[in-house]
């Protein structure tokens, strides 16, 4: 791999991160500046398991769309996958800490009985982890 000797600059990233901390002087305490997260922000992962299959839930005003919209009231869904296992919705949400399993299911339950489907997600059917396939 080709390498060149730097003659100026610092180890400050050259792209925008989650904080707008401005320029860090090369003589600053680098350890006090916090981690450099090059691949993106920290995400929280959840799996919601519905009471029924989501086979017919993907229409524009349907159940799945309404669950995703409700969840995005407090956070941004970076990744989602529906149906890897029947009735599941896997989510990766930013910012970290925006939801707990309790607040997430409360948001998702606002989509009950929408799009002609009365599916629902019980409180016990939320896990603070997710497994995505084919990523």
Secondary structure as the mmCIF struct_conf table of DSSP 4:
data_model
#
loop_
_struct_conf.conf_type_id
_struct_conf.id
_struct_conf.beg_label_comp_id
_struct_conf.beg_label_asym_id
_struct_conf.beg_label_seq_id
_struct_conf.end_label_comp_id
_struct_conf.end_label_asym_id
_struct_conf.end_label_seq_id
BEND BEND1 UNK A 8 UNK A 8
BEND BEND2 UNK A 11 UNK A 12
BEND BEND3 UNK A 14 UNK A 15
BEND BEND4 UNK A 18 UNK A 19
TURN_TY1_P TURN_TY1_P1 UNK A 26 UNK A 27
BEND BEND5 UNK A 28 UNK A 28
HELX_RH_3T_P HELX_RH_3T_P1 UNK A 30 UNK A 33
TURN_TY1_P TURN_TY1_P2 UNK A 38 UNK A 39
STRN STRN1 UNK A 44 UNK A 49
BEND BEND6 UNK A 51 UNK A 52
TURN_TY1_P TURN_TY1_P3 UNK A 55 UNK A 56
BEND BEND7 UNK A 59 UNK A 59
TURN_TY1_P TURN_TY1_P4 UNK A 60 UNK A 61
BEND BEND8 UNK A 62 UNK A 62
HELX_RH_AL_P HELX_RH_AL_P1 UNK A 63 UNK A 71
TURN_TY1_P TURN_TY1_P5 UNK A 72 UNK A 74
BEND BEND9 UNK A 75 UNK A 75
STRN STRN2 UNK A 76 UNK A 82
BEND BEND10 UNK A 84 UNK A 85
TURN_TY1_P TURN_TY1_P6 UNK A 86 UNK A 87
STRN STRN3 UNK A 88 UNK A 94
BEND BEND11 UNK A 95 UNK A 95
TURN_TY1_P TURN_TY1_P7 UNK A 96 UNK A 97
BEND BEND12 UNK A 98 UNK A 98
HELX_RH_AL_P HELX_RH_AL_P2 UNK A 101 UNK A 108
HELX_RH_3T_P HELX_RH_3T_P2 UNK A 109 UNK A 111
TURN_TY1_P TURN_TY1_P8 UNK A 112 UNK A 113
STRN STRN4 UNK A 114 UNK A 114
TURN_TY1_P TURN_TY1_P9 UNK A 115 UNK A 116
STRN STRN5 UNK A 117 UNK A 117
HELX_RH_3T_P HELX_RH_3T_P3 UNK A 123 UNK A 125
STRN STRN6 UNK A 126 UNK A 127
BEND BEND13 UNK A 128 UNK A 128
BEND BEND14 UNK A 133 UNK A 133
#
